[in-house]
């Protein structure tokens, strides 16, 4: 097979040609679509461009004609291959290039470019989908103003949408009509969007603080329109938040969102025409959980925030994607924090980082924040804010937009704006963008009672990753405080570092949290005027994405769990204790020793569970054990069976010993009031439902009956699905009955059915692969729909016990499906095959079985470039 070409950042070259305007006309028909493009091309002002050909990207296109300055070219004047259209000798000055192509959206099952979804036309152009529409320099540093005319059958496609403002519409002969859209703001081709179909809209308005009246529309099929209320509320909240926090207003008169059921990703930030996966727009109390509502709030905000961070200022090349996504993920995290609980949101984000990013960082797919990292990229942005403070960060953002509005830029440009706006010394901070892996920071401490000094010593190491065997020390901001013997924060006034004494006071007042800058392999900080031996609280708020190891004793950690004023670190103390306990019990399980639960650990969780002063959602996070993936990432040889057995044992033991408390918690947090999505009600439902899940794990009649009653009487999907999850933890009669009942009740709603698929796929019941294989043939499953693939196949891969089954059945199941799915949708397939990437972390038996399946995939002719990259890197690791 042909080996796909590998691209490197060092190979980046500026374009030899630019374009300032693009005019497109789409003639949409059932059997084919004609695309007419008219591009104003300008030769770059550099020596290299003088003799350069004009090379346009294209894929799966039928070329009809090429004109330059109104004259049709002959075959010898250009060259076409499977990927490009080349003009070897274009005119020397500015010229007009007109191209006509024929495409077949109804046959486009990759869901990239222009395709049909549920009878409607839709697009997805990031990263390289525009080349499936017409020949073009399909790269993000080519920015132009677009005018788009769309023509289609008026009855079948009454709604015709594209980017920008609607400047013309009307009827044409043959029962057809047209719409003309003009986007006055330059954008790259990956932000182009088009939608045509039978849709209806929820309309609203938002008045910006400068007085611009913006029309807001959310389009869906008519039957789904009632489920768009929350999405509209989320959009208006995001628009106001961006004005309040960053001073950023929306810049056009119209903002459209379209929900489509067949979409590879969550959503796409196309300028003024966001296209969303339906699951991230549609919600009602009866059909969506609190988690769904929260995801909609976050992603609606995320895509809106891209209007400035990604659209107005975009990335120069795809190696800079973190500039778009890391910055915008940080912004949506801050938005969600302000809309709910900041601590709980921080805990959720760090848990996600540890479960997914850390595992990737220690595997064959490890890569720096460049070329692409959403969640780790957001952590890098957060470190700027930690170092500069809110005001300094805002100054940096303002300068970034002032310098680069309308440009395609790099991560270094963002760094320079932050640095220059604050006259800051960031030393080796840029290494976060270029070095892969998760730094390991070790902290030791000592107290001198005579001198009243407290010394903190740090050492750091970044583990080797593929292609980067040796690493430089990173710039690591460590937010920290000191607790006295009563659990109170101690005032911090003086610290000595590198022979310099630094005053920590602000306005003459001592601080309780400060940020230490760890920039070398070894660092020492000595605090003066420390009246007694403290317990240090390190990495407060998770101030850097590192693995922290310290010399704190278990007693110190229990002390932090009880007293730390930093709520994140209070949660973290519980997680450290849980991880240590679980690793110890895993060793006992592997040695066939009896499993016993530390009474102090149980008492610590009981204290939190019964503390009425705590945020209920914080209690939920504290009562949630570290995930199987996070635990296996800490093991030299990952053992999913042992981790699962230990996790199950701890859950049941906690349920048994805290049964009375859990029963009381369920009763105290019931409510017959109408569903409301707000933090207090979300937290109440979450606490009730985690308590129910613990109780149902006991399999005793009282708890089973309680769970069944909660399922039958639930008045919203959050409670109904939580009860279903609780009941189906254990196989048996009730398990089968409630699953059948739930499907029959909701089989008309495809998004709810996807939850039903995922729940069964993620089951840890041994041998679940057979059940999942049967579900592939279920009438509600469709391999062409990404959401269903993510629910069933992705859900199965999320069960380490069954995916990593010792007989290799999970590996074979996934490999067979990868080959089948890759023929139609390589983008979705690449996400699925990533489950293999950590195969070397397991025992020899599992390694051998996984490797055989990877080699089988690799030996298959015609696999996509997406799959080839992941499989080849996994085998080479």
C-alpha positions in Angstrom: 0.0 0.0 0.0 1.0 3.6 -0.5 2.4 5.1 2.8 0.7 8.4 3.6 3.0 11.4 3.6 4.0 12.7 7.0 4.1 16.4 7.5 6.3 18.4 9.9 6.1 21.9 11.3 9.6 22.6 10.1 8.4 22.1 6.5 5.9 25.0 6.7 6.2 27.5 3.9 4.2 30.6 3.3 1.8 30.4 0.4 3.1 31.6 -3.0 -0.5 32.8 -3.8 -3.3 34.3 -1.8 -6.9 35.2 -2.6 -8.9 38.1 -1.3 -12.4 37.2 -2.6 -14.2 33.9 -3.3 -17.6 33.7 -5.1 -19.3 30.3 -5.0 -22.5 29.1 -6.6 -24.1 25.8 -5.7 -26.7 24.2 -7.9 -28.1 21.5 -5.7 -29.8 18.5 -7.2 -30.7 15.0 -6.1 -28.3 13.1 -8.3 -25.4 15.6 -8.5 -24.4 19.1 -7.4 -22.5 21.6 -9.6 -20.1 24.0 -7.8 -19.0 27.2 -9.6 -16.1 29.0 -7.9 -14.7 32.4 -8.9 -11.5 33.3 -7.0 -9.5 36.5 -7.1 -5.9 35.3 -6.9 -2.8 37.4 -5.9 0.8 36.3 -6.3 2.7 36.6 -3.0 5.3 39.3 -2.8 8.4 37.1 -2.5 11.1 35.6 -4.7 10.0 32.0 -4.3 6.5 32.8 -5.7 7.9 34.3 -9.0 8.3 30.9 -10.7 5.9 28.8 -8.5 3.0 26.9 -10.0 -0.4 27.4 -8.4 -1.3 24.1 -6.7 -4.9 23.7 -5.6 -6.1 20.9 -3.3 -9.0 18.6 -4.5 -10.4 15.2 -3.5 -13.3 13.2 -5.1 -14.1 15.9 -7.5 -15.1 15.8 -11.2 -13.6 18.7 -13.0 -15.8 20.3 -15.6 -13.8 23.4 -16.6 -11.1 25.9 -15.6 -11.0 29.5 -16.8 -8.3 32.2 -16.2 -9.4 35.8 -16.7 -12.5 34.6 -18.6 -10.6 32.3 -21.0 -11.1 28.6 -20.7 -7.9 26.6 -20.4 -7.0 23.7 -22.5 -5.9 20.3 -21.1 -2.2 21.2 -21.5 -2.5 24.4 -19.5 -3.2 22.5 -16.2 -2.7 19.1 -14.6 -5.1 17.1 -12.5 -4.3 14.1 -10.3 -6.2 12.5 -7.4 -5.3 15.3 -4.9 -4.5 18.4 -6.9 -5.2 20.8 -9.7 -2.0 22.5 -10.9 -1.5 25.6 -13.0 2.2 25.5 -13.9 2.3 29.1 -15.4 -0.4 31.3 -14.0 -0.5 35.0 -14.8 2.1 37.2 -13.1 -0.4 39.8 -11.7 -3.7 39.6 -10.0 -6.0 37.3 -11.9 -9.5 35.7 -11.7 -9.7 31.9 -11.6 -13.0 30.2 -12.3 -13.5 26.5 -11.8 -16.6 24.3 -12.2 -16.8 20.9 -10.4 -19.4 18.2 -10.1 -19.8 16.4 -6.8 -22.2 13.8 -5.3 -23.3 14.7 -1.8 -25.8 12.0 -1.6 -23.0 9.4 -1.9 -20.7 11.1 0.6 -20.7 8.8 3.6 -17.4 10.2 5.1 -19.5 13.3 6.3 -16.7 15.6 5.2 -17.2 18.3 2.6 -20.8 18.6 1.3 -23.0 15.7 2.2 -26.7 14.8 2.8 -27.9 14.0 6.3 -31.5 12.9 6.9 -32.6 14.4 3.6 -30.8 17.8 4.1 -27.6 19.1 2.7 -24.9 20.0 5.2 -21.1 20.6 5.3 -18.1 19.9 7.5 -14.9 21.4 6.2 -12.4 21.3 9.2 -9.7 20.3 8.7 -9.6 19.4 4.9 -13.2 19.0 3.8 -13.4 22.1 1.6 -11.2 20.3 -1.0 -14.1 17.8 -1.4 -16.3 20.7 -2.6 -14.0 22.5 -5.1 -10.3 22.9 -6.0 -8.8 25.4 -3.6 -5.7 26.2 -1.5 -7.3 24.4 1.4 -5.1 25.6 4.3 -5.9 28.0 7.2 -3.5 30.8 6.3 -5.5 31.5 3.1 -8.2 33.9 4.3 -10.7 35.6 2.0 -14.2 37.2 1.9 -16.8 34.8 0.6 -20.1 35.4 -1.3 -22.2 32.3 -1.8 -25.3 31.7 -4.0 -27.3 28.5 -3.3 -29.9 27.2 -5.6 -32.2 24.2 -4.8 -35.8 22.8 -5.1 -38.0 25.1 -3.0 -40.3 22.4 -1.7 -37.6 20.0 -0.6 -35.1 22.6 0.6 -37.0 25.7 1.7 -34.2 26.9 4.0 -30.9 27.8 2.3 -28.1 29.0 4.6 -24.4 29.9 4.4 -22.0 32.2 6.3 -22.5 35.9 6.9 -25.5 38.0 6.1 -28.4 37.2 3.7 -28.2 39.8 0.9 -30.6 38.3 -1.6 -33.2 35.6 -2.2 -35.9 34.8 -4.7 -37.6 32.2 -6.9 -36.3 30.8 -10.2 -38.0 28.6 -12.8 -38.7 25.0 -12.3 -40.0 25.3 -8.7 -36.6 26.3 -7.5 -35.3 29.2 -5.4 -32.0 30.8 -4.4 -30.4 32.6 -1.6 -27.2 34.8 -1.6 -25.0 35.1 1.5 -22.2 37.5 2.0 -19.6 37.2 4.7 -17.8 40.6 5.1 -15.1 39.2 7.4 -12.2 37.2 6.0 -12.0 33.5 6.9 -10.1 30.4 5.9 -11.9 27.7 3.9 -12.3 25.3 6.8 -14.9 27.7 8.2 -17.1 27.6 5.1 -20.6 26.2 5.7 -23.7 25.5 3.8 -27.0 24.0 4.9 -30.1 23.4 2.7 -33.2 21.5 3.9 -36.6 21.4 5.4 -36.0 23.0 8.7 -37.7 25.3 11.2 -36.1 27.8 13.5 -36.4 29.1 17.1 -35.8 32.9 16.8 -34.6 35.3 19.4 -32.6 38.5 19.6 -29.5 39.7 21.5 -28.5 43.4 21.8 -24.8 43.9 22.2 -23.5 46.4 24.6 -22.7 48.8 21.7 -26.4 48.5 20.6 -26.2 46.1 17.6 -29.3 44.0 17.4 -28.4 40.4 16.5 -31.0 38.0 15.2 -30.5 34.5 16.7 -31.9 31.4 15.0 -31.6 27.7 15.9 -32.7 25.4 13.0 -33.9 21.8 13.5 -36.6 19.6 12.0 -40.0 20.9 13.1 -40.6 18.0 15.6 -37.4 18.9 17.5 -38.0 22.6 17.8 -39.4 22.4 21.4 -36.1 20.9 22.5 -34.1 24.0 21.6 -35.1 26.3 24.5 -32.0 25.5 26.6 -29.6 25.9 23.6 -31.0 29.4 23.0 -30.6 30.3 26.6 -27.0 29.0 26.6 -26.2 31.1 23.5 -27.5 34.3 25.0 -25.6 33.6 28.2 -22.4 33.0 26.3 -22.8 36.2 24.3 -23.2 38.3 27.5 -20.4 36.5 29.3 -17.9 37.2 26.5 -18.8 40.9 26.6 -18.5 41.0 30.4 -15.3 39.0 30.8 -13.3 39.7 27.7 -15.1 42.8 26.2 -15.8 40.8 23.0 -19.0 41.6 21.0 -20.5 39.7 18.2 -19.7 41.3 14.8 -22.6 40.4 12.4 -26.4 40.9 12.4 -27.2 37.2 12.3 -26.1 34.1 14.2 -27.4 30.7 13.0 -27.1 27.3 14.6 -28.2 24.1 12.8 -28.6 20.7 14.4 -27.9 17.7 12.3 -28.2 14.0 13.4 -25.2 12.8 11.3 -22.1 14.6 12.3 -18.5 13.4 13.0 -17.8 15.8 15.8 -19.6 17.6 18.5 -20.0 20.9 16.7 -18.3 23.2 14.2 -17.7 26.9 14.7 -18.2 28.0 11.0 -18.5 31.8 10.9 -22.1 32.8 11.8 -23.4 29.3 10.8 -22.5 26.8 13.5 -23.4 23.2 12.6 -24.0 21.0 15.6 -24.4 17.4 16.4 -28.1 17.1 17.4 -27.1 15.7 20.8 -25.5 19.0 21.7 -28.5 21.2 20.9 -31.6 19.2 21.7 -32.8 18.9 25.3 -35.9 18.5 27.3 -36.2 17.4 31.0 -37.9 14.1 29.8 -35.2 13.2 27.3 -31.9 14.8 28.5 -29.9 14.4 31.6 -28.2 17.1 33.7 -24.9 16.1 32.0 -26.5 16.7 28.6 -27.8 20.1 29.7 -24.3 21.0 31.0 -22.6 19.7 27.8 -25.0 21.9 25.7 -24.2 24.9 27.7 -20.5 24.3 27.4 -20.4 23.5 23.7 -22.8 26.2 22.6 -20.5 28.6 24.5 -17.4 27.0 23.0 -18.5 27.4 19.4 -19.6 31.0 20.0 -16.3 31.9 21.7 -14.5 30.7 18.6 -15.9 33.7 16.8 -12.9 35.6 18.1 -10.5 32.8 19.2 -10.4 30.7 16.0 -12.4 32.8 13.5 -11.4 36.4 13.7 -7.9 35.3 14.7 -7.2 31.8 13.3 -4.3 29.4 13.3 -1.6 29.7 10.6 -1.3 26.0 10.1 -2.7 22.8 11.7 0.3 22.5 14.0 -1.1 25.6 15.7 -4.5 24.1 16.3 -4.1 24.4 20.1 -4.1 28.2 19.6 -7.7 27.9 18.4 -8.9 25.0 20.6 -6.8 25.2 23.7 -7.6 28.9 24.1 -11.3 28.3 23.4 -11.6 25.3 25.6 -10.1 27.4 28.4 -12.7 30.1 27.7 -15.6 27.6 27.8 -14.3 26.1 31.0 -14.3 29.6 32.6 -17.8 30.2 31.2 -19.2 26.9 32.7 -17.4 27.7 36.0 -19.1 31.0 36.2 -22.5 29.5 35.4 -22.1 26.8 38.0 -19.5 25.7 40.6 -15.9 26.7 39.8 -14.4 23.9 42.0 -16.6 21.2 40.7 -15.9 22.2 37.1 -12.1 22.3 37.8 -12.4 18.8 39.3 -14.2 17.5 36.2 -11.7 19.0 33.8 -8.7 17.6 35.7 -10.3 14.2 35.9 -10.8 14.3 32.1 -7.1 15.3 31.7 -5.9 12.5 33.8 -8.1 9.8 32.3 -7.4 10.7 28.7 -4.5 13.1 28.2 -2.1 11.5 30.7 -2.7 8.0 29.2 -2.0 9.4 25.7 1.2 11.2 27.0 2.6 7.9 28.2 1.8 6.0 24.9 2.8 5.9 21.3 0.5 8.8 20.3 2.3 11.2 22.8 2.7 14.6 21.1 3.4 18.2 22.3 0.6 20.7 22.7 1.5 21.4 19.1 0.1 20.1 16.8 -3.2 19.6 18.5 -4.3 19.3 22.1 -7.6 20.6 23.3 -7.6 19.9 27.1 -3.8 20.1 27.7 -3.7 23.2 25.5 -6.4 24.7 27.8 -4.1 24.0 30.8 -1.3 25.9 29.1 -3.5 28.9 28.6 -4.7 28.6 32.3 -1.0 28.8 33.4 -0.7 32.2 31.7 -3.7 33.3 33.8 -2.2 31.7 37.0 1.1 33.6 36.4 -0.4 36.9 35.3 -3.6 37.1 37.3 -7.0 38.0 35.8 -6.1 41.6 34.9 -2.7 40.7 33.4 -4.3 37.9 31.4 -7.0 40.3 30.1 -4.3 42.7 29.1 -2.6 40.0 27.1 -5.8 39.0 25.4 -6.6 42.6 24.4 -3.1 43.0 22.9 -3.5 39.6 21.1 -6.7 40.8 19.3 -5.3 44.3 18.7 -2.2 42.8 16.9 -3.8 39.9 15.1 -7.4 40.5 14.3 -8.0 39.1 10.7 -4.8 37.2 10.7 -3.7 33.5 10.8 -1.1 33.3 13.6 1.0 30.9 15.8 1.2 29.9 19.4 4.3 32.1 19.6 2.2 35.1 18.7 -0.1 34.4 21.6 2.9 34.0 23.9 4.4 37.3 22.7 1.1 39.1 23.4 0.9 37.8 27.0 4.6 38.5 27.6 4.7 42.0 26.0 1.4 43.2 27.6 2.7 42.5 31.0 6.5 42.9 30.5 6.7 39.4 31.9 9.6 37.0 32.2 8.3 33.6 31.0 11.8 32.0 30.8 11.3 28.5 29.2 7.5 28.6 29.1 7.4 27.9 25.3 8.6 24.4 25.9 5.0 23.5 26.9 4.2 23.8 23.1 7.1 21.7 21.8 7.8 19.0 24.4 5.5 16.0 24.7 4.8 14.1 27.9 3.6 14.9 31.4 6.3 16.3 33.7 6.8 14.5 37.0 7.4 17.0 39.9 8.7 15.7 43.2 8.4 17.9 46.3 10.1 17.5 49.7 9.9 19.8 52.7 11.6 20.5 56.0 11.0 22.9 59.0 13.6 24.6 61.1 12.0 25.3 64.4 14.9 27.6 65.6 15.0 29.8 62.5 11.2 29.6 61.9 11.9 28.7 58.3 10.1 26.2 56.0 12.0 24.8 53.0 10.4 23.4 49.9 12.6 21.5 47.4 11.3 20.6 43.9 12.8 18.4 41.3 11.3 17.8 37.9 11.7 15.3 35.1 9.8 14.9 31.8 9.7 11.2 30.7 11.0 10.3 27.2 8.4 10.0 24.5 8.6 8.8 20.8 11.0 11.1 19.0 12.0 13.0 22.1 14.2 10.8 24.3 15.8 13.8 26.2 13.8 16.7 27.6 14.6 20.1 29.0 13.1 21.3 32.4 9.7 23.0 32.0 8.3 26.2 33.5 5.9 25.0 36.2 3.8 27.4 38.2 3.1 25.8 41.6 0.3 27.5 43.5 0.7 26.7 47.2 -0.2 27.6 50.8 0.7 26.4 54.3 -1.7 25.1 56.9 -1.1 25.5 60.7 -1.9 22.8 63.3 -5.5 24.0 63.5 -6.0 23.7 59.7 -6.0 27.5 59.1 -4.0 29.1 56.2 -0.8 30.6 57.5 0.2 34.1 56.3 3.0 34.1 53.7 5.2 37.2 53.7 8.8 36.3 52.7 10.4 33.7 50.6 14.0 33.2 49.5 14.8 31.7 46.1 18.1 31.7 44.1 19.7 33.9 46.8 17.1 36.6 46.6 14.6 37.4 49.3 11.2 38.2 47.9 8.3 39.9 49.6 5.0 38.2 49.1 2.7 40.8 50.6 0.1 42.6 48.6 -0.9 46.1 49.7 1.1 45.5 52.9 -0.9 42.4 53.7 0.5 38.9 53.8 -1.0 36.4 51.3 -2.3 32.9 51.9 -1.6 31.4 48.5 1.4 32.2 46.3 2.7 30.9 43.0 6.2 29.5 42.9 8.0 29.4 39.5 9.8 26.1 39.1 11.9 26.5 36.0 14.9 24.3 36.6 15.6 20.7 37.2 16.0 21.4 40.9 14.7 24.4 42.9 14.6 25.4 46.5 12.3 27.9 48.2 12.7 29.0 51.9 9.8 30.7 53.6 10.7 33.0 56.6 8.6 33.9 59.7 6.8 30.5 59.7 5.7 30.2 63.4 5.1 26.4 63.5 5.7 23.4 61.4 3.1 23.6 58.6 1.4 21.1 56.3 2.0 22.3 52.7 -0.9 22.5 50.3 0.8 22.2 46.8 -0.4 22.7 43.3 -3.6 24.5 44.5 -6.3 24.5 41.8 -4.1 22.2 39.8 -2.0 25.1 38.7 0.1 23.0 36.2 -0.7 19.8 34.3 1.9 17.6 36.0 2.2 14.5 38.1 3.0 15.6 41.6 4.8 13.3 44.1 5.4 14.6 47.6 6.8 13.4 50.9 3.6 14.1 52.8 2.5 11.3 55.1 -0.9 9.8 55.0 -1.7 11.7 58.2 -0.8 14.9 56.4 -3.1 14.0 53.5 -6.0 13.2 55.8 -5.4 16.6 57.4 -5.6 18.3 54.1 -8.8 16.3 53.3 -10.3 17.7 56.4 -9.0 21.3 56.4 -7.6 22.6 53.2 -9.2 25.9 52.2 -8.5 25.1 48.6 -11.5 22.9 47.7 -9.7 21.4 44.7 -6.9 20.3 46.9 -9.3 19.0 49.5 -10.8 16.8 46.8 -7.3 15.9 45.6 -6.3 14.7 49.1 -9.1 12.2 49.0 -8.1 11.1 45.5 -4.5 10.6 46.6 -5.6 8.4 49.5 -8.0 6.5 47.2 -5.3 5.9 44.6 -2.8 4.7 47.2 -5.4 2.4 48.8 -6.5 1.0 45.4 -2.9 0.3 44.3 -2.3 -1.5 47.6 -5.4 -3.6 47.2 -4.6 -4.4 43.6 -1.3 -5.9 44.8 -3.2 -7.9 47.4 -5.7 -9.1 44.8 -2.9 -10.2 42.5 -1.3 -12.1 45.4 -4.6 -13.7 46.4 -4.5 -11.9 49.7 -7.8 -10.9 51.4 -9.0 -7.4 50.7 -9.6 -5.1 53.6 -10.7 -1.4 53.6 -8.9 1.1 55.8 -11.4 2.3 58.4 -9.8 5.8 58.4 -10.6 6.1 54.6 -14.2 5.1 55.2 -14.5 7.6 58.1 -13.0 10.3 55.9 -15.7 9.8 53.2 -18.4 9.5 55.8 -17.5 12.8 57.2 -17.7 14.4 53.7 -21.0 12.6 52.9 -22.6 13.9 56.1 -21.2 17.5 55.9 -24.2 19.7 55.2 -22.0 22.8 54.7 -20.4 21.4 51.6 -21.6 21.9 48.0 -23.5 18.7 47.2 -21.8 18.3 43.8 -18.4 18.6 45.6 -19.5 15.7 47.8 -20.4 13.7 44.7 -16.9 14.3 43.3 -15.3 13.3 46.6 -17.4 10.1 46.7 -16.3 9.1 43.2 -13.4 6.7 43.1 -10.5 7.3 40.6 -11.4 5.7 37.2 -10.0 2.4 36.0 -8.0 4.2 33.2 -6.4 6.6 35.7 -5.4 3.7 38.0 -4.0 1.6 35.1 -2.0 4.6 34.0 -0.2 4.5 37.3 0.7 0.8 37.1 3.9 -0.6 35.6 1.9 -3.4 34.0 -1.8 -2.5 33.6 -4.2 -5.1 35.0 -7.8 -4.2 34.2 -9.2 -7.3 35.9 -7.5 -6.5 39.2 -8.4 -2.8 39.1 -12.0 -3.6 38.3 -12.2 -6.2 41.1 -10.7 -3.7 43.6 -13.0 -0.9 42.5 -16.0 -3.2 42.8 -14.9 -4.3 46.3 -14.4 -0.7 47.6 -17.8 0.4 46.2 -19.6 -2.5 47.8 -17.7 -2.1 51.1 -18.5 1.6 51.3 -22.1 0.9 50.4 -22.3 -1.7 53.2 -20.6 0.4 55.9 -22.3 3.7 54.9 -25.7 2.1 54.0 -27.7 4.1 56.6 -26.1 7.4 55.4 -26.7 6.6 51.8 -30.3 5.7 52.4 -30.8 8.9 54.3 -29.1 10.9 51.6 -31.4 9.4 48.9 -34.5 10.3 51.0 -33.3 13.9 51.9 -32.5 14.7 48.2 -35.7 13.6 46.6 -37.9 16.3 45.1 -41.3 16.3 43.4 -40.8 19.9 42.1 -40.7 20.6 38.3 -37.3 20.0 36.7 -34.9 23.0 36.7 -31.4 23.1 35.3 -29.4 25.0 37.9 -26.4 24.2 40.1 -28.4 23.6 43.3 -30.8 21.1 41.7 -28.1 19.4 39.6 -26.1 18.9 42.8 -29.1 17.6 44.7 -29.9 15.1 42.0 -26.3 14.0 41.6 -25.9 13.3 45.3 -29.1 11.3 45.4 -28.1 9.3 42.4 -24.6 8.5 43.4 -26.0 7.3 46.8 -28.5 5.2 44.9 -25.7 3.7 42.7 -23.7 2.7 45.8 -26.8 1.1 47.4 -27.8 -0.8 44.3 -24.3 -2.4 44.1 -25.2 -4.4 47.3 -27.9 -6.5 45.5 -30.0 -6.7 48.6 -33.8 -6.7 48.3 -34.3 -3.3 50.1 -31.9 -1.5 47.9 -33.0 -3.2 44.7 -36.6 -2.2 45.4 -35.5 1.4 46.2 -33.8 1.6 42.8 -36.7 0.1 41.0 -39.1 2.6 42.7 -36.8 5.5 41.7 -36.9 4.3 38.1 -40.7 3.9 38.0 -41.4 7.3 39.7 -38.7 9.4 38.0 -40.1 12.6 36.4 -37.0 13.5 34.4 -34.3 11.7 32.4 -31.6 12.5 34.9 -33.3 10.5 37.6 -34.7 7.8 35.3 -31.4 7.0 33.6 -29.5 7.1 36.9 -31.8 4.6 38.4 -31.5 2.5 35.2 -27.7 2.6 35.5 -27.9 1.6 39.2 -30.2 -1.4 38.5 -28.2 -2.7 35.6 -24.9 -2.8 37.5 -25.7 -6.5 38.2 -26.9 -9.1 35.7 -30.3 -10.8 36.3 -34.0 -10.5 35.9 -34.4 -6.9 36.9 -31.4 -6.0 34.6 -33.1 -7.4 31.6 -36.6 -6.2 32.4 -35.7 -2.5 32.9 -33.5 -2.4 29.8 -36.4 -3.8 27.7 -38.9 -1.4 29.3 -36.6 1.6 28.8 -36.1 0.8 25.1 -39.8 0.3 24.5 -40.6 3.6 26.2 -38.0 5.6 24.3 -37.5 3.8 20.9 -39.0 6.8 19.1 -36.2 9.2 20.3 -32.8 8.4 18.7 -30.8 10.4 21.2 -32.2 8.5 24.2 -31.7 5.2 22.3 -28.0 6.1 22.0 -27.9 6.3 25.8 -29.4 2.8 25.9 -26.8 1.5 23.5 -23.9 3.1 25.5 -25.1 1.8 28.8 -25.1 -1.8 27.6 -21.8 -1.4 25.7 -20.0 -0.1 28.7 -21.1 -2.9 31.0 -18.4 -4.7 32.9 -20.3 -7.9 33.0 -17.8 -10.6 31.7 -18.2 -11.6 28.1 -20.2 -8.5 27.2 -18.7 -8.6 23.7 -21.3 -11.2 22.6 -24.1 -8.8 23.7 -22.5 -5.9 21.9 -22.1 -8.0 18.7 -25.9 -8.7 18.8 -26.6 -5.0 19.3 -24.8 -4.3 16.0 -27.7 -6.0 14.3 -30.4 -4.2 16.3 -32.8 -2.3 14.0 -32.0 1.0 15.8 -28.3 0.7 15.2 -26.7 2.2 12.0 -23.0 2.0 11.4 -23.2 5.1 9.2 -24.3 7.3 12.1 -21.3 8.6 14.2 -23.3 9.0 17.4 -24.4 5.4 17.3 -20.8 4.3 16.6 -19.5 6.3 19.5 -22.3 5.0 21.8 -22.0 1.3 21.0 -18.4 0.7 19.7 -16.8 3.6 21.6 -18.8 2.6 24.7 -17.5 -1.0 24.5 -13.9 0.3 24.2 -14.5 2.3 27.4 -14.9 -0.9 29.4 -11.3 -2.0 30.1 -12.5 -5.4 31.5 -14.2 -6.4 28.2 -12.1 -4.6 25.6 -8.9 -6.0 27.2 -10.5 -9.4 27.8 -7.8 -12.0 28.2 -9.1 -14.1 25.3 -8.6 -11.3 22.9 -12.2 -11.2 21.9 -12.5 -7.4 22.5 -9.4 -6.7 20.3 -10.8 -8.9 17.5 -14.2 -7.3 17.7 -12.7 -3.8 17.3 -10.3 -4.7 14.6 -13.0 -6.3 12.4 -15.2 -3.2 12.8 -12.3 -0.8 12.1 -11.8 -2.4 8.7 -15.5 -2.2 8.0 -16.0 1.3 9.2 -12.8 2.7 7.6 -14.2 2.2 4.1 -16.9 4.8 4.8 -15.8 7.1 7.5 -12.0 7.3 8.3 -12.4 10.2 10.7 -14.7 8.3 13.1 -12.7 5.1 12.5 -9.5 6.8 13.7 -11.2 7.7 17.0 -12.1 4.0 17.5 -8.8 2.5 16.6 -7.1 4.8 19.1 -8.3 2.3 21.8 -5.4 0.1 20.7 -2.7 2.7 21.3 -1.7 1.7 24.8 -1.4 -2.0 24.1 2.2 -2.3 25.3 1.2 -1.3 28.8 -0.5 -4.7 29.4 0.8 -8.2 30.1 2.5 -10.3 27.5 -0.6 -12.3 26.7 -2.7 -9.3 26.0 0.2 -7.6 24.1 0.5 -10.6 21.8 -3.3 -10.6 21.0 -3.5 -6.9 20.5 -0.4 -6.8 18.3 -1.9 -9.5 16.1 -5.0 -7.4 15.4 -2.9 -4.3 14.8 -0.8 -6.2 12.3 -3.9 -7.5 10.6 -5.2 -4.0 10.2 -1.8 -2.8 8.9 -1.6 -5.5 6.3 -5.0 -4.6 4.8 -4.8 -2.8 1.5 -6.5 0.6 1.2 -6.7 1.6 4.9 -7.1 5.4 5.3 -4.3 7.7 6.2 -6.0 8.4 9.6 -6.0 4.8 10.6 -2.5 4.2 9.1 -1.0 6.9 11.3 -2.4 5.5 14.6 -1.8 1.9 13.8 1.8 2.4 12.5 2.7 4.5 15.5 1.2 2.1 17.9 3.2 -0.8 16.4 6.4 1.2 16.3 6.3 2.2 19.9 
